[in-house]
């Protein structure tokens, strides 16, 4: 594993911004499923919007956002991922600034200040931050190579994830913040870190879990408990998990 990381140095590769060959790698089955879901949603909104006259109908909004998202997805797909990794620190710093702006100037909805108004749109930067953390960790791990087996360099990878994680918790968005942990652990493992370094981090996390749990808001505690036993509150905190199980 370590030898592979050593031989492959993404930061030494001269890459352009675009790689149009990516369009040939489209998974048409997956793309078809996404299109089918979008069409189902369009038909449902068309039926629900029938008879409404105020403002733009929901189905037209859905169609407009879907087309805009499709164009954006194709543009992003044409960008070489190695180029994105090489400029990941810029995106990371931008994400930190935007997450800070959400805390200071964001829109509060149902007790959570997670949205940043930008003209007619409301953005939720925490979702994009997860992707940015992946690219930033890829950049960092490519930079340090075998030094990932050294404890200080290993821990610095967690710092990269913890900084945005703390800002996301301030919003608060517990689920998004917790998702950064497994992402970091998996990437460090693939990069060839020492297994006992991971074990130390996991044991430290387990030791701190009771303290962290007491710091959570009551509704966040309920959400965690409902993920273990959704039947305890089938029409309350466990509602979303039960509906997900029914859907599957």
Secondary structure, DSSP 8 states (H G I E B T S, - for coil): -HHHHHH--GGGS---SB-GGGGGG--HHHHHHHHHHHHHHHHHHHHHTTT--SSS-HHHHHHHHHHHHHHHHHHHHHB-HHHHHHTHHHHHHHHHHHHHHHHHH-EEETTEEEEEEETTEEE-HHHHHHHHHHHHHHHHHHHHGGGGGSHHHHHHHHHHHHHHHHHHHTTT-HHHHHHHHHHHHHHHHHHT--HHHHHHHHHHHHHHHHHHHHHS-HHHHHHHHHHH-GGGGTTTTTHHHHHHHHH-
